Amino acid sequence: MDKNRLWIIGSALMMVLVVALGWVVGIQPQLAAISTANDQRVSVEQTNTGHRASLAKLKEDFKGIDGLDQQLASLNKSVPSGTNAPDYVDQLDALAIANQVTLKGLTIADAEAYTPVAPVAPAVPAAEAGSPAPSPAPTATPTPTAAPGSPPVTNAGITAANFASLSVQITVSGTYSNVLKFVNGLQTGARLFLVTGLTTTAATGSSAPGGTAAPQPAAAPGNDGLVDGSISGLIYSIVAAPDPLAATGK
Protein backbone atom coordinates (compact mmCIF):
# COMPACT_ATOMS: atom_id res chain seq x y z
CA MET A 1 0.00 0.00 0.00
CA ASP A 2 1.60 3.27 -1.13
CA LYS A 3 1.77 6.43 0.90
CA ASN A 4 -0.91 8.24 -1.13
CA ARG A 5 -3.50 5.60 -0.33
CA LEU A 6 -2.62 5.78 3.34
CA TRP A 7 -3.01 9.56 3.31
CA ILE A 8 -6.40 9.21 1.60
CA ILE A 9 -7.58 6.67 4.16
CA GLY A 10 -6.25 8.78 7.03
CA SER A 11 -7.89 11.91 5.64
CA ALA A 12 -11.22 10.11 5.29
CA LEU A 13 -10.99 8.86 8.84
CA MET A 14 -10.16 12.35 10.06
CA MET A 15 -13.17 13.80 8.20
CA VAL A 16 -15.45 11.15 9.72
CA LEU A 17 -14.01 11.89 13.14
CA VAL A 18 -14.47 15.64 12.65
CA VAL A 19 -18.08 15.14 11.54
CA ALA A 20 -18.77 12.84 14.50
CA LEU A 21 -17.18 15.24 16.95
CA GLY A 22 -19.10 18.13 15.38
CA TRP A 23 -22.35 16.24 15.83
CA VAL A 24 -21.65 15.24 19.41
CA VAL A 25 -20.09 18.48 20.53
CA GLY A 26 -21.92 21.07 18.44
CA ILE A 27 -25.06 19.94 16.60
CA GLN A 28 -26.64 17.45 19.04
CA PRO A 29 -26.55 19.82 22.09
CA GLN A 30 -28.04 22.58 19.95
CA LEU A 31 -30.86 20.30 18.80
CA ALA A 32 -31.51 19.25 22.41
CA ALA A 33 -31.56 22.91 23.46
CA ILE A 34 -33.99 23.72 20.65
CA SER A 35 -36.27 20.83 21.72
CA THR A 36 -36.16 21.96 25.35
CA ALA A 37 -36.92 25.54 24.31
CA ASN A 38 -39.90 24.35 22.25
CA ASP A 39 -41.26 22.35 25.21
CA GLN A 40 -40.89 25.39 27.47
CA ARG A 41 -42.59 27.62 24.90
CA VAL A 42 -45.56 25.23 24.69
CA SER A 43 -45.80 25.14 28.50
CA VAL A 44 -45.65 28.95 28.74
CA GLU A 45 -48.30 29.30 26.04
CA GLN A 46 -50.58 26.94 27.95
CA THR A 47 -49.99 28.89 31.17
CA ASN A 48 -50.69 32.18 29.40
CA THR A 49 -53.91 30.73 27.96
CA GLY A 50 -55.06 29.82 31.48
CA HIS A 51 -54.11 33.27 32.77
CA ARG A 52 -56.01 34.95 29.94
CA ALA A 53 -59.11 32.89 30.77
CA SER A 54 -58.80 33.82 34.47
CA LEU A 55 -58.31 37.48 33.59
CA ALA A 56 -61.39 37.44 31.35
CA LYS A 57 -63.45 35.91 34.18
CA LEU A 58 -62.13 38.49 36.67
CA LYS A 59 -63.07 41.29 34.28
CA GLU A 60 -66.56 39.82 33.91
CA ASP A 61 -66.96 39.44 37.67
CA PHE A 62 -65.70 42.98 38.27
CA LYS A 63 -68.60 44.35 36.24
CA GLY A 64 -70.93 43.45 39.16
CA ILE A 65 -68.68 44.82 41.92
CA ASP A 66 -70.96 47.82 42.53
CA GLY A 67 -73.96 45.56 43.12
CA LEU A 68 -71.93 43.37 45.48
CA ASP A 69 -70.74 46.43 47.39
CA GLN A 70 -74.34 47.59 47.82
CA GLN A 71 -75.40 44.13 48.97
CA LEU A 72 -72.51 44.03 51.45
CA ALA A 73 -73.41 47.46 52.81
CA SER A 74 -77.02 46.33 53.30
CA LEU A 75 -75.91 43.17 55.09
CA ASN A 76 -73.56 45.16 57.32
CA LYS A 77 -76.49 47.34 58.37
CA SER A 78 -78.69 44.30 58.95
CA VAL A 79 -76.16 42.45 61.10
CA PRO A 80 -73.28 44.79 61.99
CA SER A 81 -69.96 43.93 63.56
CA GLY A 82 -70.47 44.75 67.23
CA THR A 83 -73.66 45.93 68.91
CA ASN A 84 -73.74 49.34 67.16
CA ALA A 85 -76.33 50.45 69.73
CA PRO A 86 -76.15 54.25 69.13
CA ASP A 87 -77.02 53.89 65.45
CA TYR A 88 -79.84 51.50 66.33
CA VAL A 89 -81.33 54.01 68.78
CA ASP A 90 -81.26 56.63 66.02
CA GLN A 91 -83.09 54.19 63.71
CA LEU A 92 -85.78 53.60 66.35
CA ASP A 93 -86.26 57.36 66.86
CA ALA A 94 -86.66 57.88 63.12
CA LEU A 95 -89.06 54.93 62.86
CA ALA A 96 -91.18 56.24 65.75
CA ILE A 97 -91.42 59.70 64.15
CA ALA A 98 -92.30 58.21 60.75
CA ASN A 99 -95.15 56.15 62.27
CA GLN A 100 -96.38 58.86 64.69
CA VAL A 101 -95.76 56.95 67.88
CA THR A 102 -93.89 57.98 71.02
CA LEU A 103 -90.86 55.95 72.03
CA LYS A 104 -91.30 55.64 75.80
CA GLY A 105 -88.71 53.04 76.75
CA LEU A 106 -85.84 51.00 75.33
CA THR A 107 -83.77 48.28 76.96
CA ILE A 108 -80.96 46.43 75.17
CA ALA A 109 -79.49 43.51 77.08
CA ASP A 110 -75.90 42.35 76.90
CA ALA A 111 -74.91 40.23 73.93
CA GLU A 112 -75.23 36.48 74.29
CA ALA A 113 -73.69 33.73 72.17
CA TYR A 114 -75.98 32.61 69.38
CA THR A 115 -77.76 29.31 69.99
CA PRO A 116 -78.54 27.38 66.78
CA VAL A 117 -82.12 26.19 66.38
CA ALA A 118 -82.55 22.50 67.08
CA PRO A 119 -84.06 20.40 64.26
CA VAL A 120 -87.68 19.36 64.48
CA ALA A 121 -88.07 15.93 66.06
CA PRO A 122 -89.83 13.39 63.79
CA ALA A 123 -93.38 12.55 64.73
CA VAL A 124 -93.86 9.18 66.45
CA PRO A 125 -96.46 7.06 64.59
CA ALA A 126 -99.49 6.02 66.59
CA ALA A 127 -99.66 2.37 67.63
CA GLU A 128 -101.92 0.23 65.46
CA ALA A 129 -105.00 -1.38 66.95
CA GLY A 130 -104.27 -4.74 68.54
CA SER A 131 -100.52 -4.20 68.69
CA PRO A 132 -98.86 -4.24 72.10
CA ALA A 133 -98.17 -0.84 73.57
CA PRO A 134 -94.49 0.09 73.45
CA SER A 135 -92.62 0.26 76.70
CA PRO A 136 -92.30 3.82 77.98
CA ALA A 137 -89.03 5.43 77.05
CA PRO A 138 -87.01 7.22 79.71
CA THR A 139 -87.88 10.88 80.07
CA ALA A 140 -85.35 13.09 78.25
CA THR A 141 -84.64 16.74 78.72
CA PRO A 142 -86.72 18.65 76.14
CA THR A 143 -84.81 20.58 73.50
CA PRO A 144 -86.12 23.70 71.74
CA THR A 145 -87.61 22.93 68.36
CA ALA A 146 -89.10 25.01 65.61
CA ALA A 147 -92.85 25.31 65.20
CA PRO A 148 -94.53 22.66 63.05
CA GLY A 149 -94.48 23.60 59.40
CA SER A 150 -91.45 25.90 59.70
CA PRO A 151 -88.24 23.85 59.49
CA PRO A 152 -85.24 25.74 60.85
CA VAL A 153 -82.76 27.29 58.44
CA THR A 154 -79.22 26.57 59.59
CA ASN A 155 -75.82 27.61 58.31
CA ALA A 156 -72.59 25.92 59.31
CA GLY A 157 -70.81 29.27 59.07
CA ILE A 158 -72.96 30.79 61.85
CA THR A 159 -71.74 29.61 65.23
CA ALA A 160 -71.68 30.77 68.83
CA ALA A 161 -68.10 31.91 68.26
CA ASN A 162 -68.88 34.47 65.52
CA PHE A 163 -72.56 35.38 66.05
CA ALA A 164 -74.38 36.96 68.99
CA SER A 165 -77.94 37.96 69.85
CA LEU A 166 -79.15 40.85 72.01
CA SER A 167 -82.55 40.93 73.70
CA VAL A 168 -84.43 44.19 73.09
CA GLN A 169 -87.49 45.53 74.91
CA ILE A 170 -89.26 48.54 73.34
CA THR A 171 -92.23 50.47 74.71
CA VAL A 172 -94.17 52.87 72.49
CA SER A 173 -97.40 54.82 72.75
CA GLY A 174 -99.78 55.74 69.95
CA THR A 175 -102.85 54.61 68.11
CA TYR A 176 -103.24 50.85 67.69
CA SER A 177 -102.75 51.00 63.93
CA ASN A 178 -99.63 53.15 64.25
CA VAL A 179 -98.16 50.77 66.82
CA LEU A 180 -98.68 47.90 64.36
CA LYS A 181 -97.02 49.97 61.62
CA PHE A 182 -94.11 50.58 63.98
CA VAL A 183 -93.77 46.83 64.58
CA ASN A 184 -93.86 46.20 60.85
CA GLY A 185 -91.12 48.79 60.42
CA LEU A 186 -89.03 46.95 63.00
CA GLN A 187 -89.34 43.72 61.04
CA THR A 188 -88.59 45.30 57.66
CA GLY A 189 -86.03 47.90 58.71
CA ALA A 190 -82.33 48.07 57.98
CA ARG A 191 -81.39 46.22 61.20
CA LEU A 192 -82.48 42.60 61.42
CA PHE A 193 -85.09 42.34 64.20
CA LEU A 194 -86.93 39.20 65.31
CA VAL A 195 -90.16 39.98 67.14
CA THR A 196 -90.69 37.48 69.96
CA GLY A 197 -93.58 39.18 71.75
CA LEU A 198 -96.11 42.01 71.45
CA THR A 199 -98.65 43.25 73.98
CA THR A 200 -100.88 46.33 73.90
CA THR A 201 -102.85 47.96 76.68
CA ALA A 202 -105.07 51.02 76.82
CA ALA A 203 -102.96 54.17 77.19
CA THR A 204 -102.84 55.50 80.76
CA GLY A 205 -102.70 59.16 79.73
CA SER A 206 -101.10 62.08 81.53
CA SER A 207 -101.88 63.26 85.06
CA ALA A 208 -104.74 65.76 85.47
CA PRO A 209 -104.82 68.61 88.01
CA GLY A 210 -105.08 67.22 91.55
CA GLY A 211 -102.87 64.20 90.84
CA THR A 212 -105.51 62.00 89.18
CA ALA A 213 -105.04 60.40 85.79
CA ALA A 214 -106.83 62.12 82.96
CA PRO A 215 -109.38 59.68 81.50
CA GLN A 216 -108.92 58.64 77.87
CA PRO A 217 -111.93 58.60 75.53
CA ALA A 218 -113.32 55.13 75.12
CA ALA A 219 -112.77 53.66 71.67
CA ALA A 220 -116.03 52.72 70.02
CA PRO A 221 -116.06 49.54 67.89
CA GLY A 222 -114.03 50.19 64.78
CA ASN A 223 -112.25 53.23 66.22
CA ASP A 224 -108.48 53.39 66.57
CA GLY A 225 -107.82 54.01 70.27
CA LEU A 226 -104.60 55.00 71.99
CA VAL A 227 -102.52 52.11 73.35
CA ASP A 228 -99.20 51.44 74.99
CA GLY A 229 -97.32 48.77 73.09
CA SER A 230 -94.61 46.56 74.56
CA ILE A 231 -92.46 44.83 71.96
CA SER A 232 -89.80 42.26 72.75
CA GLY A 233 -87.38 40.82 70.25
CA LEU A 234 -83.83 40.05 69.24
CA ILE A 235 -81.20 41.85 67.20
CA TYR A 236 -77.97 40.24 66.07
CA SER A 237 -74.34 41.16 65.63
CA ILE A 238 -71.16 39.62 64.27
CA VAL A 239 -68.44 38.84 66.78
CA ALA A 240 -65.05 39.88 65.43
CA ALA A 241 -62.25 37.34 65.71
CA PRO A 242 -59.69 38.25 68.39
CA ASP A 243 -56.36 39.67 67.31
CA PRO A 244 -53.74 36.86 67.41
CA LEU A 245 -51.19 39.24 68.93
CA ALA A 246 -53.63 40.30 71.61
CA ALA A 247 -54.49 36.67 72.36
CA THR A 248 -50.83 35.77 72.91
CA GLY A 249 -50.17 38.89 74.96
CA LYS A 250 -47.41 40.15 72.67
Secondary structure, DSSP 8 states (H G I E B T S, - for coil): --HHHHHHHHHHHHHHHHHHHHIIIIIHHHHHHHHHHHHHHHHHHHHHHHHHHHHHHHHHHHTTHHHHHHHHHHHHHHS-BS--HHHHHHHHHHHHHHTT-EEEEEEE---EE----B----------TTS-------------B--TT------TT--TTTEEEEEEEEEEEEEHHHHHHHHHHHHHSSS-EEEEEEEEEE----B-TTS-B-------TT---EEEEEEEEEEEEE-----HHHHHT-
